[in-house]
Amino acid sequence: MRVPTMAEKMATGEVPEILFWVGCAGSFDDRAKKITKAIVKILNKCQVDFAVLGTEESCTGDPAKRAGNEFTFQMQAMMNIELLNAYEVKKIVTGCPHCFNTLKNEYPELGGTYEVIHHTQLIQDLINTGKLSMEGGDTFKGKKITFHDPCYLGRANDVYEAPRSLIEKLDAELVEMKRCKTNGLCCGAGGAQMFKEAEKGNKEINVERTEDALETKADIIATGCPFCNTMMTDGVKNFEKEGEVKVMDVAELIANAADL
């Protein structure tokens, strides 16, 4: 796979149009790496001029901030901003809503102002401008797909339409959960909850959310976030339904349907 780095581009005097911010999950989690690869396949297929930071990329600081460690967050953010500004980055696409929200809404006050979009918004744009064709994309014909809204994509940033419009391009039936869009339910991973044990209660949040998804009788639970993907996958395993219900990122659905 062709994945140029900003350093390589800079060495030849090029400034790529888009920086693809991979994120911690997309870099290190084996399941999330597949989502990263799907996004890269789409970028390469559409000949998007992009690059990644590679080993120069650090965490955005989102988990530190959500866990209440503002000092660590600001240190991580300042280092990233210094690097991004040195590379003259203007536009960033992220594979993760947590990175998306932090870069878009919390970096400007620290001196890092960029156009930040989520990967579903970029893919929607590529289809709308005719750069990505879904001709013959009947891989998911007749399938029922439900979309779980990531908190930092939906309620925090009002991005509801892009992922759904992509699912509708698949010739699949989009079925909504009873709690969706502005009324969506968290998967249980946000706010740095991913990295700690749950507090006492009568049910895990991801199990509750998976129940919502299974009620729709969907064949596929679509996500737009690597953390949601993990939580929903664990939820499906909890009900021993992994043979019947798949959990896939919207980018993977599109990459599969476009035969990439």
C-alpha positions, 0 to 999 in steps of 0.5 A, a space after each residue: 500500500 502506498 502511504 507517503 509521510 509528510 517528511 517524504 513529501 516535504 523532502 521533495 518540496 510538496 505539501 499534500 492537500 490532506 493530512 490523514 490523522 491515523 490516531 492511536 487506535 488506527 495505528 496500534 489496535 489490530 482490528 482498527 488497523 483494518 479500518 485504517 487500511 480501508 481508508 487508505 485504499 479509498 484515498 489511493 483509488 481516488 488519487 487523493 494527494 495525502 500523507 500521514 505523519 507516521 512515527 511523528 504522530 502522537 496522541 491528540 491528548 483526548 483521553 488525557 483531557 477527558 480523564 481530567 489531566 489538562 496539563 498532559 493534554 496541553 503538552 501533547 496538543 502543543 507538540 502536535 500543533 508545532 509539528 502540524 504548523 511546521 508542515 503547513 498543514 491546512 486540512 486533516 481527515 481523521 479515522 476517529 471521531 475523538 481525534 476529529 473533535 479534539 483537532 477541530 474544536 480544542 486545538 484552535 485555542 492553542 494555536 492550531 487552526 485546521 480544516 478537520 473532517 471525518 473520514 465519512 465526510 471525505 468519502 461522501 465528498 469523493 462520491 458526490 464529486 464522482 471520484 469514487 464510483 459505487 457502480 456494481 456495488 451490490 456486495 451488500 444488496 438485501 442486507 440490513 445495516 444499522 448505524 451506531 452514532 459515535 458521540 463525538 461525531 453525532 451529538 458533539 459535532 452534528 455529523 449524522 448525514 454523511 455516514 448514513 448517505 454512504 450506507 444508502 449508496 450500498 443498495 442495503 436497507 438502512 434500519 435505525 435503532 430506537 435511540 439514534 441521531 440526537 437521541 443516540 446512546 454512547 457505546 461506553 468507551 468515550 471519556 477515557 472509559 475505554 481504559 478503565 473498569 466499569 463502575 458497579 451497575 446492573 449492565 455494561 453500556 455496550 451490552 445495552 447498546 448492542 441490544 438496541 442494535 440487535 432489536 433492528 434485526 440488522 445483518 451489520 452494525 456500522 460504526 464510524 469510530 474504532 472505539 465504538 467498533 470494539 465495544 459493539 463487537 464485544 457486545 455482539 460476542 456477549 450475545 454469541 451472535 458473531 456468526 450472524 451479525 458483523 460490526 464494520 466501519 463505514 469505510 470498510 463497507 465502502 471499500 468492500 462494495 467498491 471492490 478495493 
